[in-house]
Amino acid sequence: MPHIRVMLDYFHPWPNSAGLYVARARRWYEAAGLDVELVVQDPGRGDTLEYLARGEVDFGIFPPNRLLARRAALGQPLVAVAAINHRGLEAIQTTTSTGITRPRDLAGRRLAYNPTPRGRAMVRHLVAADGGDPDAVVTVDAGARELTVDDIEAGEADATFGNYWSWDALRGDLPEHSRLTWPVDEIGAPRYHSYLLGTSERLRDEQPSLVRDFLTVTARGYATAAGGPDATLEMLERVIPYFPRPLIARSLALIAPTWTDPQGRWGVIDEGRMGPYAHWLAENGAIAHDHDWHRSFTNGLLDVTA
């Protein structure tokens, strides 16, 4: 039975990984002849793609922009084989006390986020799309921190960008009526998959049956996780016991609909998202070029009719 290491998308599990945990808990990977280990990254050793590039994990979950950047700049033979999310998960968040009522109001205000080239480009795009002046936004470098609404209320910033509307944006003690959260795909962001599941070109090409079996079981896990939220919540509490049950439950309810495309299929990577998004990233200097974006992913290893 081959040992398969799968690296998740964050510093700790959260409901976006539920399908993997459900499939393992129900021993479906084992029934398919796979010994699956789910791991999280040590940021001191790099992100998920760095682990994949070194061959230290077999599969991993990552944002498409990071995959496209690595392929464009380094030519690394890494490839996406399934889509995890069919929406952008990021959001701009603020509180009613700031007086900010729409993205263009960020001009002249302090916005906390990780100012990577892609992050800066997205902030500028969203402010400009609402008719604001992106040059007037004051950047607060939050690094890897995810500020909450409580931090905004305490005066650390006037708003945040990058928190997920299905996870980080739910945290904090501030009452719901005092929060304002705008998912980026509702305020003019380019369409993109927030997370993809990928592997190395070598594994894809040399062991396609293993990749296919892993994807088939994983698709079943995500379908079951979405269809049985109570059982999924109970399972998630065992792997992330340090978060409150209401937070996990609400996050699961929000994130589960993003796991399938409009046709109800799990895993299918949308060329209509990948191509334009790669072009947008290249135009805004977030990746070196978008010449071979179509080679960054592979559809067809998963039987979506099964």
Disulfide bonds with the S-S distance in Angstrom:
none
